[in-house]
Amino acid sequence: VMAACTLSTFQFQTGKTTNQLNDSKSKSIRFPKVASHRSVRTKASTEEAHKKVFVAGATGRTGIRVLRELVSQGYSVRAGVRDVDKAKKMFSGNDSSSNVGYTGTKDESMEALNLDLVEIVKYDLEDATTLPGALGDADVVVACIGSPESEPLDWTLPRRIDGDGAMNLINAAKAKEVEHYIMVSSLGTGKFGYPAALLNLFWGVLDIKRESEKCLIASGMPFTILRPGGMERPQDDYCQTHTTTLYPADSQFGGQVSRLQVAQLAVFAAGHPDPAANKVVEVVAEEGAPLLDFSEQLEKLTPIETKYLYKPTAVEGLVTVMGFGGLAPEAINARLAMVGALCVLIGELQGKGSFLSQFEATWFPSLLFVLATVGTSLIPFSKRISPKDAQAGPFSSVAELVNGRLAMLAIAIIIGTEFKTGLVFLDVVKEALPF
C-alpha cells in the first residue's frame, strides 16, 4: 500500500502497466496491485536526485514516509534521529511494536529500506552543538519535527521542540549554507481560524510554530513551508480517493491529508526547488478535486513577499519572553530568590530582624537590585539565548534551576514561619533544635 499513491506517477512517465512494475527488481520498494491514486507528480531531475537530503525526525510518522519516498527516487539521505539503535531496527523492518510505518492495512508490516542510500546520524534539537555534524554535507533539509503527542501534559515540549529546537536547526542549516529548507508545519499558524486554532490549546503550539516559520523566512535560505491539514485519521490509501490540493498561505483552517501525501509533496519540493521556493503551501486532500500536477499547483502560488515577514514590536517580544512558558519568569524568580534567601539569612544572623524588617530598612537598594536583575536577564532572553547556552563547569542551567527552586521554597518557608509565629526565622529554628 505504501507505493499505491506513487504507482500511477511511474505509469504516467514510463507507460508501464501495474504488472510490469510488480515484476521490476528493487531492494527497497515492492509495488502491489492497487487502484490509481489521486495526485500527479513529476520525478526529480537527475541533477536534483544527486543532492543529499537531511531528514529531521526520520523515525516519526511523517519523517519515515519522507525517507521512503526519497530512497525510492534514488536520493542519498542523512536520517536525523535521537536513537540510532531504534532507527536501525525500524528501517530494517523489524520494529513490529512501532506504528509509525502503518501503511493502510493492519496486516501489512513495514518493508526494509535500502540502507545503502541512508546514513543514520544522531542529533538533538535541544543541543545546537550536535546539529552541524548531523547536517554534514546535506544540500537540502526536510524538517518533520514536532512535539511528541505521547506527552501532552508536558507544557514545555512545544517551546523546546517546535520553537527553540526548530530554530536551532534553521540556524545550523543557514550556517551550513543549505540550498533549500523544507519545513512541515501546520494549518492555522499564520491566521486564527477554526477548527485549526483548537490545536493551539496544546500549550500554544501554533503560535510557537509560527515563530519558527518566521525564523526560517528571515534566514535568507530558499524555503518551502508546508502546512498540512489533519493527518491523524487518513491512512496511506487516502490518496486513492482524495486529491492532494495546494492552497496559498492563511486560506485554509480545516481539512485532512495523509502523511504519505505530505511526504510526497515534501520530496517533490526537494527535487523541484524552482516552483516550490519561498512559498508557504497549505495542503489538504479533497474528494472530487481536479487532478493536477504538483508543479502546476505550485506555480499558481505567489512567493512570500517582504510584507509577509511580520516583525513583532518590542512590547510583543517582551510579552513572549515573559509569558507563560517563556524563558524569563522562572529564571528571574530563581535568581532573585537565591540572592534574597542568602541575604535574609545573613541579616538574621547579624541580628537585623525578620524578612519584613530587613526589607523595610533596605527597600530602595532591594528595588534597584530587582530591576538590575530583571534588566540584565531580559537582554539575552530577548535574543532567544537561554541559560543552557552558558555552561561553565558546575555552573550549569540545571544547577541554577535546582538551586533557584530550593531558594524560592526557602523564601516561602521563611515568610510563612515568621508570619505565623511573629518571630525571626532563625530564632524559631534555634528553639526547635534539641541542642
C-alpha positions as CSV (number, residue, x, y, z in Angstrom):
1,V,0.0,0.0,0.0
2,M,3.0,2.4,0.6
3,A,3.5,2.5,-3.1
4,A,-0.1,3.0,-4.0
5,C,-0.1,6.7,-4.4
6,T,3.2,6.7,-6.4
7,L,2.2,4.0,-8.8
8,S,0.3,6.0,-11.5
9,T,3.1,8.6,-11.5
10,F,5.5,6.0,-12.8
11,Q,2.9,4.7,-15.3
12,F,2.4,8.3,-16.4
13,Q,6.2,8.7,-17.0
14,T,7.0,5.2,-18.4
15,G,3.8,3.8,-19.8
16,K,4.4,0.6,-17.9
17,T,1.5,-1.4,-16.6
18,T,1.0,-2.4,-12.9
19,N,2.1,-6.0,-13.6
20,Q,5.3,-4.7,-15.3
21,L,6.1,-2.6,-12.3
22,N,5.5,-5.5,-10.0
23,D,8.0,-7.6,-12.0
24,S,10.7,-4.9,-11.6
25,K,13.5,-5.6,-9.1
26,S,14.0,-3.3,-6.2
27,K,15.8,-3.7,-2.8
28,S,13.6,-1.3,-1.0
29,I,10.1,-1.0,-2.5
30,R,7.6,-3.5,-3.8
31,F,4.7,-2.3,-5.9
32,P,1.4,-4.0,-5.1
33,K,-1.6,-4.2,-7.4
34,V,-3.7,-1.2,-6.4
35,A,-6.1,1.4,-7.8
36,S,-4.8,4.6,-9.2
37,H,-4.0,7.5,-6.9
38,R,-5.3,11.0,-6.8
39,S,-2.2,13.1,-7.3
40,V,0.1,13.6,-10.2
41,R,3.8,14.3,-9.6
42,T,7.0,14.5,-11.6
43,K,10.2,12.7,-10.7
44,A,13.2,14.8,-9.7
45,S,15.7,15.6,-12.4
46,T,18.9,13.5,-12.3
47,E,20.8,16.6,-11.0
48,E,18.4,17.1,-8.1
49,A,18.3,13.4,-7.2
50,H,22.1,13.5,-6.8
51,K,21.7,16.0,-4.0
52,K,22.0,14.8,-0.4
53,V,18.9,15.4,1.8
54,F,18.9,15.6,5.6
55,V,15.6,14.4,7.1
56,A,15.0,15.7,10.7
57,G,12.6,13.5,12.6
58,A,13.3,10.5,10.3
59,T,11.7,8.0,12.7
60,G,8.5,9.9,13.1
61,R,5.3,9.1,11.2
62,T,5.8,11.8,8.6
63,G,9.6,11.6,8.5
64,I,9.8,7.9,7.8
65,R,7.5,8.4,4.8
66,V,9.7,11.2,3.5
67,L,12.6,8.9,3.9
68,R,11.0,6.1,1.9
69,E,10.0,8.5,-0.9
70,L,13.5,9.9,-1.1
71,V,15.1,6.4,-1.2
72,S,12.6,5.2,-3.8
73,Q,13.7,8.1,-6.0
74,G,17.4,7.4,-5.5
75,Y,18.3,10.2,-3.2
76,S,21.2,10.0,-0.8
77,V,19.8,10.6,2.7
78,R,21.1,11.6,6.1
79,A,18.4,10.4,8.5
80,G,18.5,12.5,11.7
81,V,17.4,10.5,14.7
82,R,17.7,10.6,18.5
83,D,18.1,6.9,19.0
84,V,20.3,5.2,16.4
85,D,19.6,1.6,17.5
86,K,15.8,2.2,17.3
87,A,16.2,3.7,13.9
88,K,18.2,0.8,12.6
89,K,15.6,-1.6,13.8
90,M,12.8,0.4,12.3
91,F,14.4,0.9,9.0
92,S,15.2,-2.8,8.7
93,G,11.5,-3.6,9.1
94,N,12.0,-5.3,12.4
95,D,10.2,-2.9,14.7
96,S,6.9,-4.6,14.9
97,S,6.0,-2.6,18.0
98,S,6.1,0.7,16.3
99,N,3.0,2.0,14.4
100,V,4.8,4.8,12.5
101,G,5.2,2.7,9.4
102,Y,1.5,1.8,9.2
103,T,0.5,2.0,5.6
104,G,-3.2,1.5,5.5
105,T,-3.7,-2.2,6.1
106,K,-3.1,-3.6,9.6
107,D,-1.8,-6.9,8.4
108,E,1.0,-5.4,6.4
109,S,4.3,-5.0,8.0
110,M,6.9,-2.4,7.1
111,E,9.4,-3.2,4.4
112,A,13.1,-2.7,4.9
113,L,14.6,0.4,3.4
114,N,17.6,0.3,1.1
115,L,20.1,1.3,3.7
116,D,22.8,1.7,1.0
117,L,21.3,5.1,0.4
118,V,20.7,6.0,4.1
119,E,23.2,7.3,6.6
120,I,21.7,7.3,10.1
121,V,23.0,10.2,12.2
122,K,22.3,11.1,15.8
123,Y,21.2,14.6,16.7
124,D,19.5,16.6,19.4
125,L,17.4,19.6,18.6
126,E,17.9,21.0,22.1
127,D,21.7,20.7,21.8
128,A,22.8,23.0,19.0
129,T,26.3,21.6,19.1
130,T,25.1,18.3,17.6
131,L,23.4,19.8,14.5
132,P,26.3,20.9,12.3
133,G,27.8,17.4,12.4
134,A,24.4,15.8,11.8
135,L,23.7,18.0,8.8
136,G,27.1,17.2,7.3
137,D,27.2,17.9,3.6
138,A,23.5,17.9,3.1
139,D,22.2,20.2,0.3
140,V,18.5,20.1,1.3
141,V,16.8,19.8,4.7
142,V,13.3,18.4,5.2
143,A,12.2,19.1,8.8
144,C,9.5,16.8,10.0
145,I,9.7,17.6,13.7
146,G,7.1,18.3,16.3
147,S,6.3,17.8,20.0
148,P,5.6,14.1,20.8
149,E,1.9,13.5,21.2
150,S,2.7,10.8,23.8
151,E,3.4,13.6,26.4
152,P,0.5,16.0,26.1
153,L,0.8,17.2,29.7
154,D,4.4,18.4,29.3
155,W,3.8,22.1,28.7
156,T,7.5,22.7,27.9
157,L,7.6,20.5,24.8
158,P,6.2,22.9,22.2
159,R,8.7,25.6,23.2
160,R,11.6,23.2,23.4
161,I,10.9,21.2,20.1
162,D,8.6,23.3,17.8
163,G,10.2,26.5,18.9
164,D,13.8,26.6,20.2
165,G,14.7,23.2,18.7
166,A,13.3,24.1,15.3
167,M,15.1,27.4,15.3
168,N,18.4,25.7,16.3
169,L,18.1,23.5,13.2
170,I,17.3,26.5,11.0
171,N,20.3,28.4,12.3
172,A,22.6,25.4,11.8
173,A,21.3,24.9,8.2
174,K,21.9,28.6,7.5
175,A,25.5,28.4,8.8
176,K,26.0,25.4,6.5
177,E,24.6,27.3,3.5
178,V,21.9,24.7,2.8
179,E,20.4,25.2,-0.6
180,H,16.7,24.6,0.3
181,Y,15.0,24.1,3.6
182,I,11.6,22.4,3.7
183,M,9.5,22.7,6.9
184,V,6.4,20.6,7.7
185,S,4.4,23.0,9.9
186,S,0.6,23.1,10.4
187,L,-2.6,24.8,9.3
188,G,-3.6,27.7,11.5
189,T,-0.1,29.0,12.3
190,G,-0.5,32.2,10.2
191,K,-4.0,33.3,10.9
192,F,-6.7,32.4,13.5
193,G,-9.5,30.2,12.3
194,Y,-11.5,27.2,13.4
195,P,-11.1,24.3,13.7
196,A,-7.3,24.6,13.2
197,A,-7.0,27.0,16.1
198,L,-8.1,24.4,18.5
199,L,-4.6,22.8,18.2
200,N,-3.3,25.9,20.0
201,L,-4.8,24.6,23.2
202,F,-1.8,22.3,23.2
203,W,0.4,24.8,25.1
204,G,0.3,27.5,22.3
205,V,2.0,25.2,19.8
206,L,0.6,27.0,16.7
207,D,2.0,30.4,17.9
208,I,5.3,28.7,18.6
209,K,5.4,27.0,15.2
210,R,4.7,30.4,13.6
211,E,7.8,31.8,15.4
212,S,9.8,29.1,13.7
213,E,8.3,29.8,10.3
214,K,9.2,33.5,10.7
215,C,12.7,32.5,11.7
216,L,13.0,30.4,8.5
217,I,11.6,33.1,6.3
218,A,14.0,35.6,7.7
219,S,17.0,33.3,7.4
220,G,17.6,34.1,3.8
221,M,17.7,30.5,2.8
222,P,15.4,29.3,0.0
223,F,12.5,27.7,1.8
224,T,9.2,25.9,1.4
225,I,6.8,25.8,4.4
226,L,4.2,23.0,4.1
227,R,1.1,23.5,6.3
228,P,-0.9,20.2,6.2
229,G,-4.4,19.7,7.5
230,G,-5.3,17.0,10.0
231,M,-3.1,13.9,9.5
232,E,-4.3,11.7,12.3
233,R,-7.1,9.9,10.7
234,P,-6.2,9.5,7.0
235,Q,-4.1,6.4,6.2
236,D,-1.8,6.0,3.3
237,D,-4.5,4.8,1.0
238,Y,-6.4,8.1,1.5
239,C,-4.8,9.4,-1.7
240,Q,-6.6,6.8,-3.8
241,T,-9.9,8.7,-3.3
242,H,-8.7,12.2,-2.2
243,T,-6.6,14.5,-4.4
244,T,-3.7,16.4,-2.8
245,T,-4.7,20.0,-3.2
246,L,-2.5,23.1,-2.5
247,Y,-3.7,26.5,-1.3
248,P,-2.0,29.8,-0.5
249,A,-1.0,30.8,3.0
250,D,-3.7,31.6,5.5
251,S,-6.6,30.4,3.4
252,Q,-7.4,27.1,5.0
253,F,-8.4,26.2,8.5
254,G,-9.8,22.7,8.2
255,G,-9.4,19.6,6.1
256,Q,-7.4,16.4,6.2
257,V,-4.5,14.9,4.3
258,S,-2.5,11.7,4.8
259,R,1.1,11.8,6.0
260,L,2.1,10.0,2.8
261,Q,0.7,12.8,0.6
262,V,2.6,15.4,2.7
263,A,5.8,13.3,2.3
264,Q,5.3,13.1,-1.5
265,L,4.9,16.9,-1.7
266,A,8.0,17.5,0.5
267,V,10.1,15.2,-1.7
268,F,8.7,16.9,-4.8
269,A,9.8,20.3,-3.4
270,A,13.2,18.9,-2.7
271,G,13.5,17.7,-6.3
272,H,11.9,20.8,-7.9
273,P,13.1,23.9,-6.0
274,D,12.1,26.4,-8.6
275,P,8.3,26.1,-8.4
276,A,8.4,25.5,-4.6
277,A,11.0,28.0,-3.4
278,N,10.0,30.7,-0.9
279,K,6.3,29.6,-0.7
280,V,4.0,28.8,2.2
281,V,1.8,26.0,1.0
282,E,-1.4,24.8,2.7
283,V,-2.1,21.2,2.0
284,V,-5.3,19.3,2.2
285,A,-6.8,16.3,0.3
286,E,-10.2,16.7,-1.3
287,E,-12.5,14.2,-2.8
288,G,-13.5,15.1,-6.3
289,A,-10.9,17.9,-6.7
290,P,-9.2,18.3,-10.1
291,L,-6.2,16.0,-10.6
292,L,-3.3,18.5,-11.1
293,D,0.5,18.1,-11.1
294,F,2.3,19.4,-8.1
295,S,4.3,21.7,-10.3
296,E,1.2,23.2,-11.9
297,Q,-0.4,23.8,-8.5
298,L,2.8,25.3,-7.0
299,E,3.2,27.7,-10.0
300,K,-0.1,29.2,-9.1
301,L,1.1,30.2,-5.6
302,T,2.9,33.5,-5.1
303,P,6.3,33.5,-3.4
304,I,6.3,35.2,0.0
305,E,6.8,38.9,-0.2
306,T,8.6,41.1,2.4
307,K,5.3,42.4,3.7
308,Y,4.5,38.8,4.9
309,L,7.6,39.0,7.2
310,Y,5.8,40.3,10.2
311,K,8.2,41.7,12.8
312,P,6.9,41.8,16.4
313,T,7.1,45.0,18.3
314,A,9.3,45.4,21.4
315,V,6.3,45.0,23.6
316,E,5.2,41.8,21.8
317,G,8.7,40.4,22.2
318,L,8.7,41.2,25.9
319,V,5.3,39.5,26.3
320,T,6.6,36.4,24.6
321,V,9.7,36.2,26.8
322,M,7.8,37.0,30.0
323,G,4.6,35.0,29.1
324,F,3.5,31.6,30.3
325,G,6.1,29.1,29.1
326,G,8.6,31.9,28.2
327,L,12.3,31.9,29.1
328,A,12.3,34.6,31.7
329,P,9.8,34.1,34.6
330,E,11.3,31.1,36.4
331,A,14.9,32.1,35.7
332,I,14.5,35.6,37.0
333,N,12.5,34.5,40.1
334,A,15.1,31.8,40.8
335,R,18.0,34.3,40.6
336,L,16.2,36.8,42.9
337,A,15.2,34.1,45.4
338,M,18.8,32.7,45.6
339,V,20.2,36.1,46.4
340,G,17.3,37.1,48.6
341,A,17.3,34.0,50.7
342,L,21.1,34.3,51.3
343,C,20.8,38.0,52.2
344,V,17.9,37.4,54.6
345,L,19.6,34.6,56.5
346,I,22.9,36.6,56.8
347,G,20.9,39.6,58.1
348,E,19.1,37.4,60.7
349,L,22.5,36.0,61.8
350,Q,23.6,39.6,62.3
351,G,20.6,40.5,64.3
352,K,18.9,42.7,61.7
353,G,15.4,41.2,62.3
354,S,12.9,39.4,60.3
355,F,12.4,39.3,56.5
356,L,9.9,42.1,56.6
357,S,12.0,44.2,58.9
358,Q,15.0,43.9,56.7
359,F,13.0,44.7,53.6
360,E,11.5,47.8,55.2
361,A,15.0,49.0,56.0
362,T,16.5,48.3,52.6
363,W,13.6,48.6,50.2
364,F,15.3,51.1,47.9
365,P,18.5,49.1,47.3
366,S,16.4,46.0,47.1
367,L,14.3,47.5,44.4
368,L,17.4,48.6,42.4
369,F,18.7,45.1,42.7
370,V,15.5,43.6,41.4
371,L,15.4,46.0,38.4
372,A,19.0,45.3,37.6
373,T,18.5,41.5,37.7
374,V,15.4,41.7,35.6
375,G,17.0,44.0,33.1
376,T,20.2,42.1,32.7
377,S,18.3,38.8,32.4
378,L,15.9,40.1,29.7
379,I,18.7,41.3,27.4
380,P,19.9,37.7,26.4
381,F,16.4,36.3,26.8
382,S,15.0,38.7,24.2
383,K,17.6,37.4,21.8
384,R,16.5,33.8,22.4
385,I,19.6,33.0,24.4
386,S,18.7,30.6,27.2
387,P,20.6,29.6,30.4
388,K,21.6,26.3,28.8
389,D,23.7,28.3,26.3
390,A,26.0,29.4,29.1
391,Q,27.7,26.5,30.9
392,A,30.9,26.7,33.0
393,G,31.8,23.5,34.9
394,P,29.5,23.1,37.8
395,F,27.7,26.4,37.0
396,S,25.1,24.9,34.7
397,S,21.5,25.7,33.8
398,V,20.4,22.6,35.7
399,A,22.2,23.7,38.8
400,E,20.7,27.2,38.6
401,L,17.2,25.6,38.1
402,V,17.5,23.3,41.1
403,N,19.1,25.9,43.4
404,G,16.6,28.5,42.3
405,R,13.6,26.3,43.1
406,L,15.1,25.4,46.5
407,A,15.7,29.1,47.2
408,M,12.1,30.0,46.2
409,L,10.9,27.3,48.6
410,A,13.1,28.6,51.3
411,I,11.8,32.2,50.9
412,A,8.3,30.9,51.2
413,I,9.1,28.9,54.3
414,I,10.9,31.9,56.0
415,I,8.0,34.3,55.3
416,G,5.3,31.7,56.3
417,T,7.1,30.8,59.5
418,E,7.7,34.5,60.6
419,F,4.1,35.4,59.7
420,K,2.7,32.6,61.8
421,T,5.0,32.8,64.8
422,G,5.8,36.5,64.9
423,L,9.4,35.6,65.5
424,V,12.6,35.7,63.4
425,F,13.0,32.5,61.4
426,L,16.5,31.6,62.8
427,D,15.2,32.1,66.4
428,V,12.4,29.6,65.6
429,V,15.0,27.2,64.2
430,K,17.2,27.6,67.3
431,E,14.3,26.9,69.7
432,A,13.4,23.8,67.7
433,L,16.9,22.3,67.8
434,P,17.4,19.7,70.6
435,F,20.9,21.0,71.4
